[in-house]
């Protein structure tokens, strides 16, 4: 291991602490990509006993790296229509750039996890994608959002990812109820 390469990578991760997302905290400030990724990893961790069939080491790792690609170009709100293939390509290039100081095995491992997440084919990737969408909606219902915030979008956002498993579906139904309360409060 080259200590300086590792330290350089860890220093570069500060970008994700400073990169804000479209979600707001209770305080009204926008959440960072790092905060979202950390809470997503914690969400997966507390559900591990309910998903013994999953490789939880891989899941937690995927939670931590799934948004590394936002280090340079930032977060794009799901409400904005973009070319998904181009977005994925740019994010994977950003991961390569972010990990460029690391040993090739570490770089390839991180990029492989990002690609696995983006493809969403493995059970671990499906699980992380479902939790990623649910965690985002939880933040939307928990946060102090600006006037005119579109809560209705959340009722359909990423639903397909949670529908494959009864526990995820149950979590999704619960947060949809909270979303509906926010909609009702704002009309």
RADAHU-V412822 format. One record per residue. N is the residue number from 0. SS is DSSP state (~ for helix, > for strand, _ for the rest). OMEGA is omega in whole degrees, 0 to 359 (* if undefined). D_CENTER is the distance of its C-alpha to the mean C-alpha in whole Angstrom. Layout:
BEGIN
{{N SS OMEGA D_CENTER} {N SS OMEGA D_CENTER}}
END
This chain:
BEGIN
{{0 _ 175 29} {1 _ 185 29} {2 ~ 183 28} {3 ~ 177 28} {4 ~ 180 26} {5 ~ 180 23} {6 ~ 178 24} {7 ~ 178 23} {8 ~ 180 20} {9 ~ 177 19} {10 ~ 180 21} {11 ~ 179 19} {12 _ 176 15} {13 ~ 177 17} {14 ~ 183 16} {15 ~ 173 12} {16 ~ 183 14} {17 ~ 181 16} {18 _ 182 13} {19 > 177 13} {20 > 180 10} {21 > 180 12} {22 > 181 12} {23 > 177 15} {24 _ 175 16} {25 _ 182 19} {26 _ 182 21} {27 _ 177 20} {28 _ 180 18} {29 > 180 15} {30 > 177 12} {31 > 176 11} {32 ~ 180 8} {33 ~ 179 9} {34 ~ 179 10} {35 ~ 182 6} {36 ~ 178 6} {37 ~ 182 9} {38 ~ 175 9} {39 ~ 178 7} {40 ~ 178 9} {41 ~ 178 12} {42 ~ 179 11} {43 ~ 182 11} {44 ~ 182 14} {45 ~ 178 16} {46 ~ 189 16} {47 ~ 182 17} {48 ~ 179 21} {49 ~ 183 20} {50 _ 184 19} {51 _ 181 22} {52 _ 182 22} {53 _ 173 18} {54 _ 187 18} {55 ~ 175 16} {56 ~ 178 16} {57 ~ 179 15} {58 ~ 181 12} {59 ~ 178 11} {60 ~ 180 12} {61 ~ 177 9} {62 ~ 184 7} {63 ~ 184 8} {64 ~ 190 9} {65 _ 180 6} {66 _ 178 6} {67 _ 181 9} {68 _ 179 11} {69 ~ 184 10} {70 ~ 185 13} {71 ~ 183 16} {72 ~ 176 15} {73 _ 181 13} {74 _ 175 10} {75 _ 180 12} {76 _ 179 12} {77 _ 180 12} {78 _ 180 15} {79 _ 180 16} {80 _ 178 18} {81 _ 174 17} {82 _ 186 18} {83 ~ 180 15} {84 ~ 178 17} {85 ~ 178 18} {86 ~ 179 15} {87 ~ 179 14} {88 ~ 180 17} {89 ~ 180 16} {90 ~ 178 13} {91 ~ 174 15} {92 ~ 178 18} {93 ~ 178 16} {94 ~ 177 15} {95 ~ 179 18} {96 ~ 182 20} {97 ~ 183 17} {98 _ 187 19} {99 _ 180 22} {100 _ 184 24} {101 _ 174 23} {102 _ 185 25} {103 ~ 181 25} {104 ~ 177 24} {105 ~ 179 21} {106 ~ 182 20} {107 ~ 179 20} {108 ~ 180 18} {109 ~ 179 15} {110 ~ 178 15} {111 ~ 177 16} {112 ~ 179 13} {113 ~ 179 11} {114 ~ 178 14} {115 ~ 178 14} {116 ~ 183 10} {117 ~ 179 11} {118 ~ 176 14} {119 _ 183 13} {120 _ 182 16} {121 _ 178 16} {122 ~ 179 16} {123 ~ 180 14} {124 ~ 177 11} {125 ~ 180 12} {126 ~ 181 11} {127 ~ 178 8} {128 ~ 179 7} {129 ~ 180 9} {130 ~ 179 8} {131 ~ 180 4} {132 ~ 181 7} {133 ~ 180 9} {134 ~ 178 8} {135 ~ 180 8} {136 ~ 175 11} {137 ~ 180 12} {138 ~ 178 12} {139 ~ 181 14} {140 ~ 182 16} {141 ~ 187 16} {142 _ 172 17} {143 _ 187 20} {144 _ 179 19} {145 _ 177 21} {146 _ 178 24} {147 _ 179 24} {148 _ 185 20} {149 _ 178 19} {150 _ 183 19} {151 ~ 179 20} {152 ~ 184 17} {153 ~ 182 15} {154 ~ 178 18} {155 _ 184 17} {156 _ 174 13} {157 _ 183 12} {158 ~ 183 15} {159 ~ 181 16} {160 ~ 182 13} {161 ~ 186 14} {162 _ 185 18} {163 _ 183 18} {164 _ 184 19} {165 ~ 180 21} {166 ~ 179 19} {167 ~ 178 16} {168 ~ 178 18} {169 ~ 177 20} {170 ~ 181 16} {171 ~ 179 16} {172 ~ 179 19} {173 ~ 182 19} {174 ~ 175 17} {175 ~ 177 18} {176 ~ 177 21} {177 ~ 177 20} {178 ~ 180 19} {179 ~ 175 22} {180 ~ 179 24} {181 ~ 177 22} {182 ~ 181 24} {183 ~ 180 27} {184 ~ 185 27} {185 _ 178 27} {186 _ * 29}}
END
